[in-house]
Amino acid sequence: MKTRRIGIFIDGNYLNHTSNYYHYTHTKRRRLHLGGLHDFIRNWVAQTEEQDRRLVKIVESHYFRIRINAFEASNRGHQLYYDRQLDDILSYENIRPHYIIYRPNGGVRKETPSMEARLSVELLDACYQNKLDAVALIVNDGAYADAVIKVNALGIPVFLFHWEFDYHNDEGTEVSVKTSYNLLEACTFTVNMSELIDKQRTTDYWIEKIFVSEREPHGNKDNELLEEDFDFTSDEKVPTPSNTQNNGHIDTTDNAIFEGEILTLKNGYGFIKYPNNNLFFHYTDVVNTDFQELQPGEKVFFSIAKNDQGQEVAKEVRKILE
């Protein structure tokens, strides 16, 4: 019998964002597992096409990601380590990485080349060369719809695996992650992973495989999609300043540091006690421990910034280590 060849194309920024959602906001409290996701897709395609799973093979997998350049990464704590660790994970799973690097633009902003164009070109190239019998996409942007239509014209089915969820960003604003209607309409088969995960009444083997095992200790997950944009693992201890004033304010040569107490913790964000208005902080602003290891009542150091709405929020939140 003929083998069914699958090609997987992943928007890495979207998938990493989703992984962080399940780790910090969803009740799962676990990150996504690339190897398990591959197995899930393989099994789903086999069942949908009524094929023997042993004859359904992933022949190529591509991971597209926008990331900062080496110089910028070297100034962000352990960022270079996280970048290298991601490379190790992709290599282990036989996934080909495609990185789009941020470029300096006037020394102020960074311009981003089109990741959508890079992914679409790779997708169409593989299909036109007759390398694939089916395509699996992990994307949500409508910019991919035209490429999907061209793949359909070649008689190749396109499976879309997508998530829909809400979360609070680092400015405290609620954000909804949705999948483009045009993309959903263009694809041959669509799989709403959020619904599958949330509606399972009993443990499903294939769904559980897409998450890192609860038995694996934190920080030792070979295939875990790690948070790569921020440093959560610094072992650096923050020294207790000697010039603390009565209001908890600490003057430094660079900026103002404050000492406070965690009031409450929610799904991926929390609040620090502060006069007049308690300060919001996001899980990405915790710099010397994991957000999930924080507890209400614990003392922290933090700086203060203003969000887009002009509201004060806490940044660079550091647990005071004894």
C-alpha positions as CSV (number, residue, x, y, z in Angstrom):
1,M,0.0,0.0,0.0
2,K,1.1,3.5,-0.7
3,T,2.5,5.7,2.1
4,R,0.7,9.0,2.7
5,R,3.3,11.8,3.0
6,I,2.5,14.7,5.3
7,G,4.2,18.1,5.4
8,I,3.8,20.2,8.6
9,F,4.2,24.0,8.5
10,I,4.2,25.9,11.8
11,D,3.9,29.5,12.6
12,G,6.3,29.3,15.6
13,N,5.3,32.7,17.2
14,Y,1.7,31.6,17.2
15,L,2.4,28.1,18.6
16,N,4.7,29.5,21.3
17,H,2.1,32.0,22.2
18,T,-0.4,29.2,22.5
19,S,2.0,27.1,24.6
20,N,2.4,30.0,27.0
21,Y,-1.4,30.3,27.3
22,Y,-1.7,26.7,28.4
23,H,1.2,27.0,30.8
24,Y,0.2,30.2,32.5
25,T,-3.5,30.9,31.9
26,H,-5.3,27.6,31.1
27,T,-6.1,25.1,33.9
28,K,-3.8,22.6,32.2
29,R,-0.7,24.5,33.5
30,R,1.4,22.6,31.0
31,R,3.3,23.6,27.9
32,L,2.8,22.0,24.4
33,H,5.1,19.2,23.3
34,L,6.3,19.3,19.7
35,G,6.8,15.5,19.4
36,G,3.4,14.8,20.8
37,L,1.8,17.3,18.5
38,H,3.4,15.5,15.5
39,D,2.0,12.2,16.7
40,F,-1.5,13.8,17.2
41,I,-1.5,15.2,13.6
42,R,-0.3,11.9,12.2
43,N,-3.1,10.0,14.0
44,W,-5.8,12.6,13.1
45,V,-4.9,12.5,9.4
46,A,-4.9,8.7,9.4
47,Q,-8.4,8.6,11.0
48,T,-9.8,11.2,8.7
49,E,-8.6,9.5,5.6
50,E,-9.3,6.1,7.0
51,Q,-5.7,5.0,6.5
52,D,-3.5,2.6,8.5
53,R,-1.6,4.9,10.8
54,R,1.6,3.0,10.0
55,L,1.3,4.2,6.4
56,V,0.9,7.8,7.3
57,K,4.3,9.5,7.6
58,I,5.5,13.0,8.4
59,V,8.2,13.5,5.7
60,E,9.0,17.1,6.4
61,S,8.2,19.7,9.1
62,H,9.0,23.4,9.1
63,Y,9.0,25.9,11.9
64,F,9.0,29.6,11.2
65,R,9.8,32.1,13.9
66,I,10.6,35.8,14.2
67,R,13.4,36.4,16.7
68,I,15.9,39.1,17.7
69,N,19.5,39.2,16.4
70,A,22.4,37.8,18.4
71,F,23.6,41.2,19.7
72,E,20.1,42.0,21.1
73,A,19.8,38.5,22.6
74,S,23.2,38.8,24.3
75,N,21.8,41.7,26.3
76,R,18.7,39.8,27.4
77,G,19.9,37.5,30.2
78,H,19.7,33.9,29.1
79,Q,18.1,34.6,25.7
80,L,20.9,33.1,23.7
81,Y,20.6,29.9,25.8
82,Y,16.9,29.7,25.0
83,D,17.5,30.2,21.3
84,R,20.1,27.4,21.3
85,Q,17.8,25.2,23.3
86,L,15.0,25.7,20.7
87,D,17.4,24.7,18.0
88,D,18.2,21.5,19.9
89,I,14.5,20.7,20.3
90,L,13.8,21.3,16.6
91,S,16.8,19.1,15.6
92,Y,15.6,16.3,17.9
93,E,12.2,16.3,16.2
94,N,13.6,16.6,12.7
95,I,12.0,20.0,12.2
96,R,13.6,22.5,9.9
97,P,13.8,26.0,11.4
98,H,13.3,29.2,9.4
99,Y,14.2,32.3,11.4
100,I,13.3,35.8,10.4
101,I,15.6,38.2,12.2
102,Y,14.5,41.6,13.5
103,R,16.5,44.3,11.7
104,P,17.4,47.7,13.1
105,N,15.3,50.5,11.7
106,G,16.7,53.9,12.5
107,G,18.0,52.6,15.8
108,V,14.5,52.9,17.3
109,R,12.2,50.3,15.9
110,K,12.7,46.9,14.3
111,E,11.3,46.0,10.9
112,T,10.0,42.5,10.4
113,P,10.3,40.7,7.1
114,S,7.1,38.8,6.1
115,M,7.1,35.4,7.8
116,E,3.8,34.7,5.9
117,A,5.6,34.9,2.6
118,R,8.5,32.7,3.7
119,L,6.1,30.0,4.9
120,S,3.9,30.2,1.8
121,V,6.9,29.8,-0.5
122,E,8.1,26.7,1.3
123,L,4.6,25.2,1.3
124,L,4.0,25.8,-2.4
125,D,7.5,24.6,-3.3
126,A,7.0,21.3,-1.6
127,C,3.6,20.8,-3.1
128,Y,4.6,21.7,-6.7
129,Q,7.5,19.3,-6.5
130,N,5.0,16.5,-5.6
131,K,6.6,15.8,-2.3
132,L,3.4,15.7,-0.2
133,D,0.1,14.0,-0.2
134,A,-1.4,16.1,2.6
135,V,-0.5,19.3,4.4
136,A,-0.9,20.2,8.1
137,L,-0.9,23.9,9.0
138,I,-0.5,25.3,12.5
139,V,-1.3,29.0,11.7
140,N,-4.2,31.4,12.2
141,D,-3.5,34.3,9.9
142,G,-5.7,35.0,6.8
143,A,-2.5,35.8,4.9
144,Y,-2.1,32.1,4.3
145,A,-5.5,31.6,2.6
146,D,-4.2,32.3,-1.0
147,A,-1.4,29.7,-0.6
148,V,-3.9,27.1,0.7
149,I,-6.2,27.7,-2.3
150,K,-3.3,27.0,-4.6
151,V,-2.5,23.8,-2.7
152,N,-6.2,22.7,-3.0
153,A,-6.0,23.3,-6.7
154,L,-3.3,20.6,-6.9
155,G,-5.6,18.1,-5.3
156,I,-3.7,18.1,-1.9
157,P,-5.9,18.3,1.2
158,V,-5.0,20.9,3.8
159,F,-5.6,20.2,7.5
160,L,-5.7,23.3,9.7
161,F,-5.0,22.8,13.5
162,H,-5.8,26.0,15.3
163,W,-6.6,27.4,18.8
164,E,-9.0,30.1,20.0
165,F,-8.4,31.7,23.4
166,D,-8.5,34.9,25.4
167,Y,-5.7,36.2,27.7
168,H,-4.4,39.4,29.3
169,N,-1.3,40.9,27.7
170,D,1.6,42.6,29.6
171,E,-0.4,45.9,29.6
172,G,-3.4,44.3,31.3
173,T,-5.6,44.5,28.2
174,E,-7.7,41.4,27.4
175,V,-6.8,40.0,24.0
176,S,-8.6,37.4,21.9
177,V,-6.7,35.1,19.6
178,K,-8.9,34.0,16.7
179,T,-8.4,32.2,13.4
180,S,-9.2,34.0,10.1
181,Y,-12.5,33.2,8.6
182,N,-11.0,33.2,5.1
183,L,-8.3,30.7,6.2
184,L,-10.9,28.4,7.8
185,E,-13.0,28.5,4.6
186,A,-9.9,27.8,2.4
187,C,-8.7,24.7,4.2
188,T,-10.0,21.2,3.5
189,F,-10.3,20.1,7.1
190,T,-10.2,22.3,10.2
191,V,-9.5,21.1,13.8
192,N,-10.3,23.5,16.6
193,M,-7.8,22.2,19.2
194,S,-9.2,24.5,21.9
195,E,-12.6,22.7,21.7
196,L,-11.1,19.3,21.6
197,I,-9.0,20.0,24.7
198,D,-11.7,21.7,26.7
199,K,-14.6,19.3,25.9
200,Q,-12.8,16.0,26.6
201,R,-14.7,14.3,29.4
202,T,-12.2,11.5,29.9
203,T,-8.5,11.4,29.3
204,D,-7.7,11.1,25.6
205,Y,-4.3,9.5,24.9
206,W,-3.6,11.6,21.8
207,I,-4.7,14.9,23.3
208,E,-2.6,14.3,26.4
209,K,0.4,13.6,24.2
210,I,0.5,17.2,22.9
211,F,1.3,18.4,26.5
212,V,4.5,18.0,28.5
213,S,4.0,15.1,30.9
214,E,3.2,16.2,34.5
215,R,5.8,13.6,35.7
216,E,8.7,15.5,34.0
217,P,10.5,17.9,36.4
218,H,10.4,21.6,35.4
219,G,13.3,22.6,33.3
220,N,14.1,19.1,32.0
221,K,11.6,18.7,29.1
222,D,13.5,17.7,25.9
223,N,10.6,18.6,23.6
224,E,8.9,21.3,25.5
225,L,8.0,24.6,23.7
226,L,9.8,26.9,26.1
227,E,9.2,30.6,26.6
228,E,12.0,32.1,24.5
229,D,11.2,35.8,24.6
230,F,11.7,36.4,28.3
231,D,14.0,35.1,31.0
232,F,12.3,33.2,33.8
233,T,15.2,31.1,35.1
234,S,17.8,33.6,36.3
235,D,19.5,32.5,39.5
236,E,20.7,36.0,40.2
237,K,19.8,37.1,43.7
238,V,18.7,40.7,44.2
239,P,20.7,42.2,47.0
240,T,18.7,44.0,49.7
241,P,19.4,47.7,49.1
242,S,20.8,49.7,52.0
243,N,19.1,53.0,51.1
244,T,15.4,52.0,51.5
245,Q,13.2,54.9,52.4
246,N,10.0,54.9,54.4
247,N,7.8,54.7,51.4
248,G,9.5,51.6,50.1
249,H,11.2,53.5,47.3
250,I,14.7,52.7,46.4
251,D,16.8,55.1,44.4
252,T,19.3,53.6,42.0
253,T,21.6,55.1,39.4
254,D,19.4,53.8,36.5
255,N,15.8,54.0,37.7
256,A,13.5,53.7,40.7
257,I,13.1,50.3,42.3
258,F,10.2,49.7,44.7
259,E,9.5,47.0,47.3
260,G,6.0,45.6,47.7
261,E,3.8,42.6,48.5
262,I,1.9,40.4,46.1
263,L,-1.8,41.0,46.6
264,T,-3.4,38.5,44.3
265,L,-2.5,36.1,41.4
266,K,-4.7,35.3,38.5
267,N,-4.3,33.3,35.3
268,G,-1.1,34.7,33.9
269,Y,-1.1,38.0,35.8
270,G,-1.3,39.5,39.3
271,F,-1.4,42.6,41.4
272,I,1.1,44.1,43.8
273,K,0.0,46.2,46.8
274,Y,0.7,49.9,46.1
275,P,-0.7,53.1,47.6
276,N,-3.8,54.5,45.8
277,N,-4.0,51.8,43.1
278,N,-2.7,48.3,43.3
279,L,-0.3,47.6,40.4
280,F,-0.9,45.1,37.6
281,F,1.9,42.8,36.5
282,H,2.1,40.2,33.7
283,Y,3.8,36.8,33.9
284,T,6.4,38.0,31.3
285,D,7.5,40.7,33.7
286,V,8.8,38.2,36.4
287,V,12.5,38.0,35.9
288,N,14.1,35.8,38.5
289,T,11.6,33.0,39.1
290,D,8.7,31.3,37.4
291,F,5.3,33.1,37.7
292,Q,3.7,29.9,39.0
293,E,6.1,29.8,41.9
294,L,4.9,33.1,43.3
295,Q,2.5,33.2,46.2
296,P,0.2,36.0,47.6
297,G,1.9,37.8,50.5
298,E,5.5,37.4,49.1
299,K,7.7,40.4,49.0
300,V,9.0,41.5,45.6
301,F,11.1,44.3,44.1
302,F,9.7,46.0,41.0
303,S,9.9,49.1,38.8
304,I,7.0,51.2,37.5
305,A,6.1,52.0,34.0
306,K,3.0,53.3,32.1
307,N,1.0,51.3,29.7
308,D,-0.6,52.5,26.5
309,Q,-3.6,53.9,28.5
310,G,-1.3,55.9,30.7
311,Q,-1.9,53.6,33.7
312,E,0.9,52.6,36.0
313,V,1.9,48.9,35.9
314,A,4.7,47.0,37.6
315,K,7.7,45.8,35.5
316,E,10.8,43.8,36.2
317,V,9.2,42.0,39.1
318,R,11.8,40.1,41.2
319,K,11.0,37.8,44.1
320,I,13.1,38.8,47.1
321,L,15.2,35.7,47.7
322,E,16.3,34.9,51.2
